[in-house]
């Protein structure tokens, strides 16, 4: 998770400034609101779609990693030996 957090670190403030500027632009420049609103909606929809894709990918990657760790732990419990072919007893 830290990798994803680090990847998108710093985007939040810039994105918020952009959204704030788009929200204030119609009040500063009358008539611009009707043109800016549809563009802002498309940008927000795109950001939500990207966030959903990242959430799904992160969840799947985390699940696969958990499965891999569990599999390796299970194999190490059953196949770890003392180097002479003797198996280590399973943990209780």
TORDO-203680 format. One record per residue: residue in one letter; x, y, z of N, C-alpha, C in turn. Coordinates in nm, 2 decimals. Layout:
a X Y Z X Y Z X Y Z
...
// end
This chain:
x 0.08 -0.12 0.00 0.00 0.00 0.00 0.09 0.13 0.00
x 0.20 0.12 0.07 0.29 0.24 0.07 0.33 0.28 -0.06
x 0.35 0.18 -0.15 0.40 0.21 -0.29 0.30 0.29 -0.36
x 0.17 0.25 -0.35 0.06 0.33 -0.41 0.05 0.47 -0.35
x 0.06 0.47 -0.22 0.05 0.60 -0.15 0.16 0.69 -0.19
x 0.28 0.64 -0.21 0.40 0.72 -0.25 0.38 0.77 -0.39
x 0.32 0.68 -0.48 0.31 0.71 -0.62 0.22 0.83 -0.64
x 0.11 0.84 -0.56 0.01 0.95 -0.57 0.03 1.06 -0.47
x 0.14 1.06 -0.40 0.17 1.16 -0.30 0.18 1.30 -0.37
x 0.12 1.40 -0.31 0.13 1.53 -0.37 0.03 1.56 -0.48
x -0.05 1.47 -0.52 -0.15 1.49 -0.63 -0.27 1.56 -0.57
x -0.30 1.53 -0.44 -0.42 1.57 -0.38 -0.43 1.72 -0.38
x -0.33 1.79 -0.33 -0.34 1.94 -0.32 -0.35 2.00 -0.46
x -0.27 1.96 -0.55 -0.28 2.01 -0.69 -0.42 1.99 -0.75
x -0.47 1.87 -0.73 -0.60 1.84 -0.78 -0.71 1.93 -0.72
x -0.70 1.95 -0.59 -0.79 2.04 -0.52 -0.78 2.18 -0.56
x -0.66 2.23 -0.58 -0.65 2.37 -0.63 -0.71 2.38 -0.77
x -0.69 2.28 -0.86 -0.75 2.29 -0.99 -0.91 2.29 -0.98
x -0.96 2.20 -0.90 -1.11 2.19 -0.88 -1.16 2.33 -0.82
x -1.09 2.38 -0.72 -1.12 2.51 -0.66 -1.12 2.62 -0.76
x -1.02 2.62 -0.85 -1.01 2.73 -0.95 -1.12 2.71 -1.05
x -1.16 2.59 -1.09 -1.27 2.57 -1.18 -1.40 2.61 -1.12
x -1.41 2.59 -0.99 -1.54 2.63 -0.92 -1.55 2.78 -0.91
x -1.44 2.85 -0.89 -1.44 2.99 -0.87 -1.44 3.07 -1.01
x -1.39 3.00 -1.11 -1.39 3.07 -1.24 -1.52 3.13 -1.29
x -1.63 3.06 -1.28 -1.75 3.12 -1.32 -1.79 3.24 -1.25
x -1.76 3.26 -1.12 -1.79 3.38 -1.05 -1.70 3.49 -1.08
x -1.57 3.46 -1.12 -1.48 3.56 -1.16 -1.51 3.61 -1.30
x -1.53 3.51 -1.39 -1.56 3.55 -1.53 -1.70 3.49 -1.56
x -1.80 3.58 -1.56 -1.94 3.53 -1.59 -1.95 3.48 -1.73
x -2.03 3.38 -1.74 -2.05 3.31 -1.87 -1.96 3.20 -1.89
x -1.85 3.19 -1.81 -1.76 3.08 -1.83 -1.81 2.95 -1.76
x -1.90 2.97 -1.66 -1.95 2.86 -1.59 -2.02 2.75 -1.67
x -2.09 2.79 -1.77 -2.16 2.69 -1.86 -2.06 2.61 -1.94
x -1.95 2.66 -1.96 -1.84 2.59 -2.04 -1.76 2.51 -1.95
x -1.73 2.56 -1.83 -1.64 2.49 -1.74 -1.70 2.37 -1.67
x -1.83 2.38 -1.63 -1.90 2.27 -1.56 -1.89 2.14 -1.63
x -1.92 2.13 -1.76 -1.91 1.99 -1.82 -1.77 1.94 -1.82
x -1.68 2.03 -1.84 -1.54 1.98 -1.84 -1.50 1.93 -1.70
x -1.54 2.00 -1.60 -1.51 1.96 -1.47 -1.57 1.83 -1.43
x -1.69 1.81 -1.48 -1.76 1.68 -1.46 -1.69 1.57 -1.52
x -1.64 1.59 -1.64 -1.56 1.48 -1.71 -1.43 1.45 -1.64
x -1.37 1.56 -1.59 -1.24 1.54 -1.51 -1.27 1.46 -1.38
x -1.37 1.50 -1.31 -1.41 1.43 -1.19 -1.45 1.28 -1.22
x -1.52 1.26 -1.32 -1.56 1.12 -1.36 -1.43 1.04 -1.39
x -1.34 1.10 -1.46 -1.22 1.03 -1.50 -1.14 1.00 -1.37
x -1.13 1.09 -1.28 -1.05 1.07 -1.16 -1.12 0.96 -1.07
x -1.25 0.95 -1.07 -1.32 0.85 -1.00 -1.30 0.71 -1.06
x -1.30 0.71 -1.20 -1.27 0.58 -1.27 -1.13 0.53 -1.24
x -1.03 0.62 -1.24 -0.89 0.59 -1.22 -0.88 0.54 -1.07
x -0.95 0.60 -0.98 -0.94 0.56 -0.84 -1.00 0.42 -0.82
x -1.11 0.39 -0.89 -1.17 0.26 -0.88 -1.08 0.15 -0.94
x -1.01 0.18 -1.05 -0.92 0.09 -1.11 -0.80 0.06 -1.02
x -0.75 0.17 -0.96 -0.64 0.15 -0.87 -0.68 0.07 -0.74
x -0.80 0.10 -0.69 -0.85 0.02 -0.57 -0.86 -0.13 -0.61
x -0.92 -0.16 -0.72 -0.93 -0.30 -0.76 -0.80 -0.37 -0.78
x -0.71 -0.30 -0.85 -0.57 -0.36 -0.88 -0.50 -0.38 -0.75
x -0.51 -0.28 -0.65 -0.44 -0.29 -0.53 -0.50 -0.41 -0.44
x -0.63 -0.42 -0.44 -0.69 -0.53 -0.37 -0.65 -0.66 -0.42
x -0.65 -0.68 -0.56 -0.61 -0.80 -0.62 -0.47 -0.84 -0.59
x -0.38 -0.74 -0.60 -0.24 -0.76 -0.58 -0.21 -0.80 -0.43
x -0.28 -0.73 -0.34 -0.27 -0.77 -0.20 -0.32 -0.91 -0.17
x -0.43 -0.95 -0.23 -0.48 -1.08 -0.22 -0.39 -1.19 -0.27
x -0.33 -1.16 -0.39 -0.23 -1.26 -0.45 -0.11 -1.27 -0.36
x -0.06 -1.16 -0.31 0.05 -1.16 -0.22 0.03 -1.24 -0.09
x -0.09 -1.22 -0.04 -0.13 -1.29 0.08 -0.14 -1.44 0.05
x -0.19 -1.48 -0.06 -0.20 -1.62 -0.10 -0.06 -1.68 -0.12
x 0.03 -1.60 -0.18 0.17 -1.64 -0.20 0.24 -1.66 -0.07
x 0.22 -1.57 0.02 0.29 -1.58 0.15 0.24 -1.70 0.23
x 0.11 -1.73 0.22 0.05 -1.84 0.29 0.10 -1.97 0.23
x 0.11 -1.97 0.10 0.16 -2.09 0.03 0.31 -2.12 0.06
x 0.39 -2.02 0.07 0.53 -2.04 0.10 0.54 -2.08 0.25
x 0.46 -2.03 0.34 0.47 -2.07 0.48 0.43 -2.21 0.49
x 0.32 -2.25 0.42 0.27 -2.39 0.42 0.38 -2.49 0.37
x 0.44 -2.45 0.26 0.55 -2.54 0.20 0.67 -2.54 0.30
x 0.70 -2.43 0.36 0.82 -2.43 0.45 0.79 -2.52 0.57
x 0.67 -2.53 0.62 0.63 -2.61 0.73 0.64 -2.76 0.70
x 0.62 -2.79 0.57 0.61 -2.94 0.53 0.74 -2.98 0.47
x 0.82 -2.90 0.41 0.94 -2.94 0.34 1.07 -2.90 0.40
x 1.07 -2.81 0.50 1.20 -2.77 0.56 1.26 -2.89 0.64
x 1.38 -2.90 0.61 1.45 -3.01 0.68 1.58 -2.97 0.75
x 1.66 -3.06 0.79 1.78 -3.03 0.85 1.90 -3.04 0.76
x 1.87 -3.05 0.63 1.98 -3.06 0.53 2.01 -3.21 0.49
x 1.96 -3.30 0.57 1.99 -3.45 0.55 1.87 -3.52 0.50
x 1.78 -3.45 0.45 1.66 -3.51 0.39 1.55 -3.54 0.50
x 1.58 -3.51 0.62 1.48 -3.53 0.73 1.39 -3.41 0.73
x 1.26 -3.44 0.75 1.17 -3.33 0.75 1.15 -3.28 0.89
x 1.13 -3.15 0.90 1.10 -3.08 1.03 0.96 -3.11 1.06
x 0.93 -3.14 1.19 0.79 -3.16 1.23 0.71 -3.04 1.21
x 0.58 -3.06 1.18 0.50 -2.94 1.16 0.47 -2.87 1.29
x 0.46 -2.74 1.29 0.44 -2.66 1.41 0.30 -2.69 1.46
x 0.29 -2.69 1.59 0.16 -2.71 1.66 0.10 -2.58 1.69
// end
